[in-house]
Amino acid sequence: MPRFIVHYGIHFIVPLLIGLLLVKEDKLKVTLILLAGILIDIDHIIAEPIFDADRCSIGFHPLHSVWAILLYCLLPFFKKTRIIGLALIIHIIADSADCLLM
């Protein structure tokens, strides 16, 4: 249960808190983009099985690979991709926490 709370808390509560409490302009837009970071889980559909509670996503799925994560870490350095990069990094942090708690 703690693993579930940490994992999904980071996926949903952290983006909500950042978007609603720390952002000054376009709160709703930024919050929705931060929440949309979960969309990189689309790469789960090519895995067999699609969902496995005991599988670490980091390094297993293409959008969770080391190369993808390095790209996500570059995105916040550019104004146009800053929020998207933050959203993807939050997602990777959530999945990494999940892996650590396995």
N, C-alpha and C positions, 0 to 999 in steps of 0.2 A: 504493500500500500504506500509506503513512503516513496518508493521509486516512481510510482504512478503520479503521485502528487508533485514531486520535484519535476519530472519530465513534462507533464502537461501544464504545470504552473509556469515553467519557463516558456513554454510554447504560447500560452495565452495570457497569463497574468502580467508577465514582464512587458510584452509589447503594449498592453493596455495601460500599464502604469507609466511607461516611457511616453507614449503618445498623449495621454491625457494630463499628466502631471508635469512633464519636462518640456514639452513642445509649446511654443508661444503662438505660432501661426499655423493655420490649416490642421488643427488637432485631429479632426475626423479623418482627413485624407492620410495624414502620416500614420495614424493608428491603424487604419485599414491596410496600408502598405506593410506595416510591421507585422500585422496578423497574417498577411498573405505570404509571409516567408515560409509558411507550412506547405506551400504549393510545391516546394522542391521534393516533397515526398511522392510526387508523381512517378519517380523512378522506381518505386516499390512495385509497380505493376509488372515489371519485367523479371521480378524475382519469383522463385518457387520455393515455398509458398509466398504469396503476396505479403502476408503479415506473419511474423514469427516473434512472439514476445521475448524470446531468448536469443535473438540475433542482434548484434551491434550493427547499426546502420553505417557508422563511420568506417570507411574503407571497404564497405561491401557494395553499396549502391553507387552508380556513376556520379550522381549529383552530391554524393557524400564522400567523394574521393579526396585524397590529399591535394590533387591538382585543382579540383573545384574549390576546395576550402581556401587555397592560396589565392585564387581569383576573387573569392568573396571578401577576403581580407584587404584586397586592393581597392575595391569599390568605394569604401567610405572616404578615400582620399580625393575623390572627384565630386564636385557639387551635384551634378546631375544624377549620380548613382549612390549618393551618400546614404539615403534612407533604405534603399533596396539592399545595399551592402550590410547595413546594420540589421535588417530583417533576416538576412541569410545567416549572418554570424550568430544572432540569437538562436536561430533554429539549430545550428551546429552545436552551440553550447548546450542546448536542451538535449540533443541526441548524445553528446559526449557525457553529460551527467548521467544519462540513462545507462550508457555503457559502463561507466565507473561503478554504478550501483548494482550491476548484475552480479 
